[in-house]
Amino acid sequence: MTGGLGLAIALLVLGLLLVVAEVLIPSLGLLAVMATASFVASIWFAFKASWAVGFGFVAVSLLLVPILVYVGLKYLLPHSFAGPQIILSQVISEHGESSGTERNLKRFLGAEGVTRSYLRPAGVADIAGERVDVVSEGGLVTRGTPVRVIDVEGNRVVVRPIAGLAPQAESAEASRQ
C-alpha cells in the first residue's frame, strides 16, 4: 500500500502546483480542471490506503487550496507576466470613481465653454479649449450655446446655459443678415 500512498502524495502536490499555476496563468479554467482531477485521484488513492489517510488528504486539500489561492492572488499574481494586465492600477475613491479621472475633470468646475452638439441632455462641449463630454442640467440645449460647468461628479460634467447669451451659431447668422 506504500506505492499507492506515494502516488496519492504526488498527485496532491501536483494538484497544489496546478492551483498556483491557475492563479498565475490565464488558462480559462483548464488548469483548474486538471487540478481537480489530480485532487480527486489523490484522495481516491489515499482512501485505498486507509480511511484515516483519505480523510487526512481531504482535510489537507480543503485547508491548503484556499490558502494557496489567497497567497497566489495577493503576492504572486502582481509580479507575474499577466498580473499588470489584470490588476487595476488606479486608486478608486470611496464613491467608486477613479481618483485620476475625477481630479482631471474637477479643473473644469466653473469654466465656460460652448456646446459643439445638441445636449439631449448629453452631448459634447468645448470647455477651456478641450472637447469634453457633458450633460445639461435641464432639457435640450442647442448647438453653439455658451455654457458654464456647474458640477463634476466622477466622469460626469454637468453644464448650465449662461443666461442672457444667445447661441453663437444663431448670433453669427443674425449679424450676416
C-alpha positions as CSV (number, residue, x, y, z in Angstrom):
1,M,0.0,0.0,0.0
2,T,3.1,2.3,0.2
3,G,3.1,2.7,-3.6
4,G,-0.5,3.9,-3.5
5,L,0.3,6.4,-0.7
6,G,3.3,7.7,-2.6
7,L,1.1,8.2,-5.7
8,A,-1.5,9.9,-3.6
9,I,1.1,12.3,-2.2
10,A,2.5,13.0,-5.7
11,L,-1.0,13.7,-7.1
12,L,-1.8,16.0,-4.1
13,V,1.4,18.0,-4.7
14,L,0.7,18.1,-8.5
15,G,-2.9,19.4,-7.7
16,L,-1.5,22.1,-5.4
17,L,1.0,23.2,-8.1
18,L,-1.7,23.3,-10.7
19,V,-3.8,25.5,-8.4
20,V,-1.0,28.0,-8.2
21,A,-0.4,27.8,-11.9
22,E,-4.1,28.5,-12.5
23,V,-3.8,31.7,-10.5
24,L,-0.7,32.9,-12.4
25,I,-1.5,31.7,-15.9
26,P,-4.8,32.6,-17.6
27,S,-5.9,29.2,-18.9
28,L,-9.7,29.7,-18.9
29,G,-10.1,27.0,-16.2
30,L,-8.1,24.2,-17.9
31,L,-5.5,24.1,-15.2
32,A,-8.3,24.2,-12.5
33,V,-10.0,21.1,-14.1
34,M,-6.6,19.3,-14.2
35,A,-6.0,20.3,-10.5
36,T,-9.5,19.0,-9.6
37,A,-8.8,15.7,-11.3
38,S,-5.5,15.5,-9.6
39,F,-7.1,16.1,-6.2
40,V,-9.8,13.5,-6.8
41,A,-7.3,10.9,-7.9
42,S,-5.1,11.7,-4.9
43,I,-8.0,11.4,-2.5
44,W,-9.1,8.1,-4.1
45,F,-5.6,6.6,-3.8
46,A,-5.4,7.9,-0.2
47,F,-8.7,6.2,0.7
48,K,-7.4,3.0,-0.9
49,A,-4.5,3.1,1.7
50,S,-6.9,3.7,4.6
51,W,-9.9,5.7,5.7
52,A,-7.8,7.8,8.1
53,V,-5.3,8.7,5.4
54,G,-8.2,9.5,3.0
55,F,-9.9,11.9,5.4
56,G,-6.5,13.4,6.1
57,F,-6.0,14.1,2.4
58,V,-9.4,15.7,2.2
59,A,-8.6,17.9,5.2
60,V,-5.3,18.9,3.8
61,S,-6.8,19.7,0.4
62,L,-9.6,21.8,1.9
63,L,-7.1,23.7,4.0
64,L,-4.3,24.3,1.5
65,V,-6.3,25.2,-1.6
66,P,-7.8,28.4,-0.3
67,I,-4.5,29.4,1.3
68,L,-2.7,28.9,-2.0
69,V,-5.3,30.8,-3.9
70,Y,-5.1,33.7,-1.5
71,V,-1.2,33.7,-1.5
72,G,-1.2,33.4,-5.3
73,L,-3.6,36.3,-5.8
74,K,-2.2,38.6,-3.1
75,Y,1.6,38.1,-3.5
76,L,2.4,36.2,-6.7
77,L,-0.1,37.5,-9.3
78,P,1.0,41.2,-9.1
79,H,4.6,40.0,-10.1
80,S,3.5,37.5,-12.8
81,F,3.6,38.3,-16.6
82,A,-0.3,38.5,-16.7
83,G,-0.7,40.4,-13.4
84,P,-0.2,44.0,-14.7
85,Q,-2.9,43.4,-17.4
86,I,-5.4,42.0,-14.9
87,I,-4.9,44.2,-11.8
88,L,-6.3,47.7,-11.7
89,S,-3.5,50.3,-11.3
90,Q,-5.6,53.4,-10.4
91,V,-6.9,54.1,-7.0
92,I,-10.7,54.0,-6.7
93,S,-12.3,56.5,-4.3
94,E,-15.0,55.5,-1.8
95,H,-17.6,56.7,-4.3
96,G,-16.4,54.2,-6.9
97,E,-14.7,56.8,-9.1
98,S,-11.2,56.8,-10.4
99,S,-9.3,59.5,-8.5
100,G,-7.2,60.4,-11.5
101,T,-10.2,61.0,-13.7
102,E,-12.1,62.9,-11.1
103,R,-9.2,65.2,-10.4
104,N,-8.7,66.0,-14.1
105,L,-12.3,66.9,-14.7
106,K,-12.6,68.9,-11.5
107,R,-10.4,71.6,-13.1
108,F,-13.4,72.4,-15.4
109,L,-15.6,73.4,-12.5
110,G,-16.8,77.0,-13.1
111,A,-15.2,77.1,-16.5
112,E,-17.2,78.4,-19.5
113,G,-17.4,76.9,-23.0
114,V,-19.6,76.4,-26.0
115,T,-21.7,73.3,-26.9
116,R,-20.5,71.6,-30.0
117,S,-23.5,69.3,-30.3
118,Y,-27.1,69.4,-29.1
119,L,-27.3,68.4,-25.4
120,R,-30.2,66.0,-25.1
121,P,-29.3,66.1,-22.2
122,A,-25.8,64.6,-23.0
123,G,-23.5,65.8,-25.7
124,V,-20.2,67.5,-26.4
125,A,-18.9,71.0,-25.4
126,D,-15.7,72.9,-26.0
127,I,-14.6,73.9,-22.5
128,A,-11.3,75.7,-21.8
129,G,-10.2,74.7,-25.3
130,E,-10.8,71.0,-24.8
131,R,-13.6,68.7,-26.2
132,V,-15.5,67.4,-23.2
133,D,-18.5,65.0,-22.9
134,V,-21.1,66.9,-20.9
135,V,-24.6,66.6,-19.5
136,S,-27.0,69.5,-19.4
137,E,-28.6,70.4,-16.1
138,G,-32.1,70.6,-17.7
139,G,-33.5,69.7,-21.0
140,L,-32.4,70.3,-24.6
141,V,-29.6,72.8,-25.2
142,T,-28.9,73.8,-28.8
143,R,-25.6,73.7,-30.5
144,G,-23.4,76.7,-30.1
145,T,-24.9,77.8,-26.8
146,P,-22.5,79.2,-24.2
147,V,-22.4,77.1,-21.1
148,R,-20.8,77.0,-17.6
149,V,-19.7,73.9,-15.8
150,I,-21.7,73.8,-12.5
151,D,-20.8,70.3,-11.2
152,V,-18.4,67.4,-11.7
153,E,-19.3,64.0,-10.3
154,G,-16.7,61.4,-11.2
155,N,-16.5,61.5,-15.0
156,R,-19.9,63.3,-15.4
157,V,-19.5,67.0,-16.2
158,V,-22.8,69.0,-15.7
159,V,-23.3,72.2,-17.5
160,R,-25.9,75.0,-17.5
161,P,-26.5,77.5,-20.3
162,I,-25.3,81.0,-19.4
163,A,-28.3,83.3,-19.1
164,G,-28.6,86.2,-21.4
165,L,-26.1,84.9,-24.0
166,A,-27.5,83.7,-27.4
167,P,-26.1,80.7,-29.1
168,Q,-23.0,81.6,-31.1
169,A,-24.3,80.0,-34.3
170,E,-27.6,82.0,-34.2
171,S,-25.8,85.3,-33.3
172,A,-23.4,84.8,-36.3
173,E,-26.4,84.2,-38.6
174,A,-28.1,87.3,-37.3
175,S,-25.1,89.5,-37.9
176,R,-24.9,88.3,-41.6
177,Q,-28.4,89.5,-42.4
